[in-house]
Amino acid sequence: MLLLLNKYLKGKDPAPGGGGGGKKQRAMPAAASNEAESGHLCLPGCMPVRASKRASAAATVTTTTARASRHSFVKSAASGLFAGAHFTNHESLPALPEAYAEFAAAFPQYGALAQADAIRDAEYQHLDRHVCLDYTGINLFSHAQMNASLPSTSAAAPASGAWRPPFFDIAYRSTSLRAQVQCEGGGAAGGIGAAVTRRIMASLRVPEDEYSMVCTANRTTAFRLLAESYAFQPGKQLLAVYDYESEAAAAMADAARRRGADVASASFAWPSMRIHAADLRKKLSRGRRRGGGARGLFVFPLASRMTGARYPYLWMSAAQEHGWHVALDACALGTKDLDTFGLSLIRPDFIVCNFFKVFGENPSGFAGLFVKKASLAALERSVIARSIGIVSIVPARRWSLHDGYSTELDHSLSFPKLAEQAPDDVDGDTTSSFSGPLSSTILTRSRTLQADDGEQAPEILEADAAENGGLHQEETKEAEEEGAMEVECRGLDHADALGLIAIGNRLRCISNWLVVAMQKLRHPQQAEGGRPLVRLYGPRVKFERGPSLAFNVFDWKGERVAPPLVQKLADRHNISLTCGFLRNIWFADRHEADRAAVLEPRGGDGGAASAGGGGGRRRKDAGGDAGILVVNASLGFLSNFEDAYRLWAFVAKFLDADFVEKERWRYTALNQRTVEV
């Protein structure tokens, strides 16, 4: 790893004197090789630091040891799990204890991570009933904390404005992003909002003296707010790095185009789904910097929330040196993944994170947009941005005990119209992104209510913080009374207790086991050892892969089972999955024959415009609306081996050629709606 970093650092212009006007710039990450492990520039967590000559020998030893460790891990996963075995019947799968014994033998380091299982058993017992593989974000509170905070049905209701976590609501603010950041660092001096903000920034290790945190209704709103506030104009550019259809990226692209900026997207090499490095290097250096200003906004996630592919941090450093403002999308990262660089050397101008109340129980929450104070000049006062989802965290005003979602506010009283419809906008990037039965109606809308059509839902507080930064009278009074209060966020406490290394090792073992297990499922056909049941997209067994998997299920004839159908059947088996649409795929000449076989048009009007610019000429990448509809499973730091095993056992049921038909008859017998899509 360090050798590769040294290569990167040697790419910087060595000319002495620093005579300004040197044309050479630090080299960007080299193109990834699909055949060699050396194609990876760095592991998640590596830093672009300058090594001293004295440390060269030690660096060589460290690099060799790290490489051997990674190689040993991959070898154990690839050859030590189900060696030589294939499963052609779901009844032939090993039982859970037997599978776990083999898993523990292949990954002995997992046994040292018992603290995570102890936390789950004590604080998140509800996860034993339902496998939650559809959450991406940071968990604030624990399920046990939620139960302890519930008011007794015989006790009097708490006083208006009382604070009992995790019961909070959000109040919309009519203000611009720039004004909100300037207004006392982006938050109130005291009260609930400031307490939650301080706790989050401490857990994520985001320095308060350099960044201000602004709360928004959700992730899409955060990116749209940033795009409407950023100084886009003709000659500026928006460059996004997403291998899947993202409503947030689409919202940014629309705002940038409307103001005359050029919009482009990175492409991803098939079949590894790694960044097409040569293409991204060209796009980062394209265009001129007018008047010494920034080229535009570079939106970069450190990992794909669909495929689990991880991307080198050095792309952010390269973008900064080429004159880009950098927006880091941290929504797909784990709770402690920001510790991998600690914002100590690479300082993004903007960071977006997603927060929800209780993992596996309550998906409502908000998004956090962190703005670097030194980059405030890049933002404009926008009239449009004043109406886009900046929110304040306020005490909940109502209490109720809904079936299955006991932490929710009584929005059936406040929102009579919204209570009748399902929350189809919980996460715009997927068809659904909340755990729990798909047939259930989650009444909480506090996370997802957006005033895109100009209408304000009833009972939503609106704080009119004009450009002078005035606060809502009630919130100001609350802040004065409560002062610098503290908030207990057990979800963050648990992540802090485990730490980055333990969480990373845990997810690395489980996700790689699941990759191997999925590849062992084959249809019972004699020819060529049977047709694979599952096709994975993105990285296979790798030390540095992320905890997300993108896959599709195929029947014995080789026809794909519709991903929404797989999702609905999984829900019937108490497993929550999501669906996504992979796009911006680039095919090298040797893979050109795969293009027609794997790509499909985005059906109907369901595909929002991608961040990639259209252009009329034919390209080697997918372009347009072509891509791949996939099933997605995302592991969190509370996921355990049994969750992965239950998903594997469910997918194996498709080895039965009549499984789907049996499920349809089962629905009919239960007098329920058909699962046909």
Rosetta blueprint (number, residue, H / E / L):
1 M L
2 L H
3 L H
4 L H
5 L H
6 N H
7 K H
8 Y H
9 L H
10 K H
11 G L
12 K L
13 D L
14 P L
15 A L
16 P H
17 G H
18 G H
19 G L
20 G L
21 G L
22 G L
23 K L
24 K L
25 Q L
26 R L
27 A L
28 M L
29 P L
30 A L
31 A L
32 A L
33 S L
34 N L
35 E L
36 A L
37 E H
38 S H
39 G H
40 H L
41 L L
42 C L
43 L L
44 P L
45 G L
46 C L
47 M L
48 P L
49 V L
50 R L
51 A L
52 S L
53 K H
54 R H
55 A H
56 S H
57 A H
58 A H
59 A H
60 T H
61 V H
62 T H
63 T H
64 T H
65 T H
66 A H
67 R H
68 A H
69 S H
70 R H
71 H H
72 S H
73 F H
74 V H
75 K H
76 S H
77 A H
78 A H
79 S H
80 G H
81 L L
82 F L
83 A L
84 G L
85 A L
86 H L
87 F E
88 T L
89 N L
90 H H
91 E H
92 S H
93 L L
94 P L
95 A L
96 L H
97 P H
98 E H
99 A H
100 Y H
101 A H
102 E H
103 F H
104 A H
105 A H
106 A H
107 F L
108 P H
109 Q H
110 Y H
111 G H
112 A H
113 L H
114 A H
115 Q H
116 A H
117 D H
118 A H
119 I H
120 R H
121 D H
122 A H
123 E H
124 Y L
125 Q H
126 H H
127 L H
128 D H
129 R L
130 H L
131 V E
132 C E
133 L L
134 D L
135 Y L
136 T L
137 G L
138 I E
139 N E
140 L E
141 F E
142 S L
143 H H
144 A H
145 Q H
146 M H
147 N H
148 A H
149 S H
150 L L
151 P L
152 S L
153 T L
154 S L
155 A L
156 A L
157 A L
158 P L
159 A L
160 S L
161 G L
162 A L
163 W L
164 R E
165 P L
166 P L
167 F E
168 F E
169 D E
170 I E
171 A E
172 Y E
173 R E
174 S L
175 T L
176 S L
177 L H
178 R H
179 A H
180 Q H
181 V H
182 Q H
183 C L
184 E H
185 G H
186 G H
187 G L
188 A L
189 A L
190 G L
191 G H
192 I H
193 G H
194 A H
195 A H
196 V H
197 T H
198 R H
199 R H
200 I H
201 M H
202 A H
203 S H
204 L H
205 R L
206 V L
207 P L
208 E L
209 D L
210 E L
211 Y E
212 S E
213 M E
214 V E
215 C E
216 T E
217 A L
218 N L
219 R H
220 T H
221 T H
222 A H
223 F H
224 R H
225 L H
226 L H
227 A H
228 E H
229 S H
230 Y E
231 A L
232 F L
233 Q L
234 P L
235 G L
236 K L
237 Q E
238 L E
239 L E
240 A E
241 V L
242 Y L
243 D L
244 Y E
245 E L
246 S L
247 E H
248 A H
249 A H
250 A H
251 A H
252 M H
253 A H
254 D H
255 A H
256 A H
257 R H
258 R H
259 R L
260 G L
261 A L
262 D E
263 V E
264 A E
265 S E
266 A L
267 S L
268 F E
269 A E
270 W L
271 P L
272 S L
273 M L
274 R E
275 I E
276 H L
277 A H
278 A H
279 D H
280 L H
281 R H
282 K H
283 K H
284 L H
285 S H
286 R L
287 G L
288 R L
289 R L
290 R H
291 G H
292 G H
293 G L
294 A L
295 R L
296 G E
297 L E
298 F E
299 V E
300 F E
301 P E
302 L L
303 A E
304 S L
305 R L
306 M L
307 T L
308 G L
309 A L
310 R E
311 Y L
312 P L
313 Y L
314 L H
315 W H
316 M H
317 S H
318 A H
319 A H
320 Q H
321 E H
322 H L
323 G L
324 W E
325 H E
326 V E
327 A E
328 L E
329 D E
330 A L
331 C L
332 A L
333 L L
334 G L
335 T L
336 K L
337 D H
338 L H
339 D H
340 T H
341 F L
342 G L
343 L L
344 S L
345 L L
346 I L
347 R L
348 P L
349 D L
350 F E
351 I E
352 V E
353 C E
354 N E
355 F E
356 F E
357 K E
358 V E
359 F L
360 G L
361 E L
362 N E
363 P E
364 S E
365 G E
366 F E
367 A E
368 G E
369 L E
370 F E
371 V E
372 K E
373 K H
374 A H
375 S H
376 L H
377 A H
378 A H
379 L E
380 E L
381 R L
382 S L
383 V L
384 I L
385 A H
386 R H
387 S H
388 I L
389 G L
390 I E
391 V E
392 S E
393 I E
394 V E
395 P E
396 A L
397 R L
398 R L
399 W L
400 S L
401 L L
402 H E
403 D L
404 G L
405 Y E
406 S L
407 T L
408 E L
409 L L
410 D L
411 H H
412 S H
413 L H
414 S H
415 F L
416 P L
417 K L
418 L H
419 A H
420 E H
421 Q L
422 A L
423 P L
424 D L
425 D L
426 V L
427 D L
428 G L
429 D L
430 T L
431 T L
432 S L
433 S L
434 F L
435 S L
436 G L
437 P L
438 L L
439 S L
440 S L
441 T L
442 I L
443 L L
444 T L
445 R L
446 S L
447 R L
448 T L
449 L L
450 Q L
451 A L
452 D L
453 D L
454 G L
455 E L
456 Q L
457 A L
458 P L
459 E L
460 I L
461 L L
462 E E
463 A E
464 D L
465 A L
466 A L
467 E L
468 N L
469 G L
470 G L
471 L L
472 H L
473 Q H
474 E H
475 E H
476 T H
477 K H
478 E H
479 A H
480 E H
481 E H
482 E H
483 G L
484 A L
485 M L
486 E L
487 V L
488 E L
489 C L
490 R H
491 G H
492 L H
493 D H
494 H H
495 A H
496 D H
497 A H
498 L H
499 G H
500 L H
501 I H
502 A H
503 I H
504 G H
505 N H
506 R H
507 L H
508 R H
509 C H
510 I H
511 S H
512 N H
513 W H
514 L H
515 V H
516 V H
517 A H
518 M H
519 Q H
520 K L
521 L E
522 R E
523 H L
524 P L
525 Q L
526 Q L
527 A H
528 E H
529 G H
530 G L
531 R L
532 P E
533 L L
534 V E
535 R E
536 L E
537 Y E
538 G L
539 P L
540 R L
541 V L
542 K L
543 F L
544 E L
545 R L
546 G L
547 P L
548 S E
549 L E
550 A E
551 F E
552 N E
553 V E
554 F E
555 D L
556 W L
557 K L
558 G L
559 E L
560 R E
561 V L
562 A L
563 P H
564 P H
565 L H
566 V H
567 Q H
568 K H
569 L H
570 A H
571 D H
572 R H
573 H L
574 N L
575 I E
576 S E
577 L L
578 T E
579 C E
580 G E
581 F E
582 L E
583 R L
584 N L
585 I E
586 W E
587 F L
588 A L
589 D H
590 R H
591 H H
592 E H
593 A H
594 D H
595 R H
596 A H
597 A H
598 V H
599 L L
600 E E
601 P E
602 R L
603 G L
604 G L
605 D L
606 G L
607 G L
608 A L
609 A L
610 S L
611 A L
612 G L
613 G L
614 G L
615 G L
616 G L
617 R L
618 R L
619 R L
620 K L
621 D E
622 A L
623 G L
624 G L
625 D L
626 A E
627 G E
628 I E
629 L E
630 V E
631 V E
632 N E
633 A E
634 S E
635 L L
636 G L
637 F L
638 L L
639 S L
640 N L
641 F H
642 E H
643 D H
644 A H
645 Y H
646 R H
647 L H
648 W H
649 A H
650 F H
651 V H
652 A H
653 K H
654 F H
655 L H
656 D L
657 A L
658 D L
659 F H
660 V H
661 E H
662 K H
663 E H
664 R H
665 W H
666 R H
667 Y H
668 T H
669 A H
670 L L
671 N L
672 Q L
673 R L
674 T L
675 V L
676 E L
677 V L
